[in-house]
Amino acid sequence: MTCRILLYSKVGNTLKVGEELAWELGAQLHEIEVPDCEDGFRARLRQRISALLSKEPQVYTSDQPWGKSDLLILGTPACAGRAALPLRQWLATRPALPDRVALLITSEEASCPSSVVEDLTRLIGRNPVAVMYASTTELPTGAWKSRLSQFLDLCVVRYRQSA
Ligand SMILES: Cc1cc2nc3c(=O)[nH]c(=O)nc-3n(C[C@H](O)[C@H](O)[C@H](O)COP(=O)(O)O)c2cc1C
């Protein structure tokens, strides 16, 4: 089973959970990079102008056969009730996706924000096979791992059923 994880993580929370999932599933982990991390007024102005002129998404990912994965896990923090912009920008490029897509979401809320799941479900055009959720309060204690085996079962059982 070829499993890939593609995630965006600004501060590192989603990356931390993604690394655990990669370990458990033997998956390849890839990050969406936002290239221009310069700060300040001039840098922000330059980014906005280049975004307006090129209309290209300002994100980079490694070139992988995403659509040929048996399972693709897309990871994002909640941002203003949606998936993070870099992941939405990547999905806007209409990459080939496999039938089985699972989600990894982190946020400050006690339970998984349904608006983020709905946002991603619409953007990927299919129901996710499973959703892994970790809140920021659960991360230091690792309490989110109590849901890990259920998530892995859903990923693997559904793979076995359709293989
Ligand atoms: C700009 C911004 C917007 C956010 N919006 C939300 C939100 O709408 N709901 C929520 O529960 N958490 C929100 N958060 C908190 C992040 O989702 C949370 O800290 C997440 O774990 C960060 O993941 P990361 O370390 O992978 O970037 C927001 C954080 C930032 C910086």
The ligand as a Gaussian input file, in Angstrom:
#p B3LYP/6-31G(d) Opt

LIG

0 1
 C       -4.158000      32.787000      11.405000
 C       -4.679000      31.637000      12.245000
 C       -6.019000      31.285000      12.185000
 C       -6.509000      30.255000      12.990000
 N       -7.823000      29.917000      12.917000
 C       -8.312000      28.959000      13.734000
 C       -9.689000      28.606000      13.696000
 O      -10.486000      29.153000      12.927000
 N      -10.131000      27.648000      14.548000
 C       -9.294000      27.018000      15.445000
 O       -9.746000      26.186000      16.216000
 N       -7.956000      27.296000      15.477000
 C       -7.453000      28.257000      14.645000
 N       -6.123000      28.554000      14.663000
 C       -5.220000      27.725000      15.486000
 C       -4.509000      26.658000      14.617000
 O       -5.417000      25.931000      13.824000
 C       -3.755000      25.683000      15.514000
 O       -2.878000      26.368000      16.369000
 C       -3.007000      24.645000      14.682000
 O       -2.674000      23.524000      15.487000
 C       -1.714000      25.208000      14.096000
 O       -1.149000      24.195000      13.296000
 P        0.323000      24.301000      12.714000
 O        1.273000      24.352000      13.898000
 O        0.494000      23.042000      11.930000
 O        0.389000      25.518000      11.859000
 C       -5.624000      29.568000      13.870000
 C       -4.278000      29.927000      13.920000
 C       -3.802000      30.953000      13.123000
 C       -2.340000      31.343000      13.195000

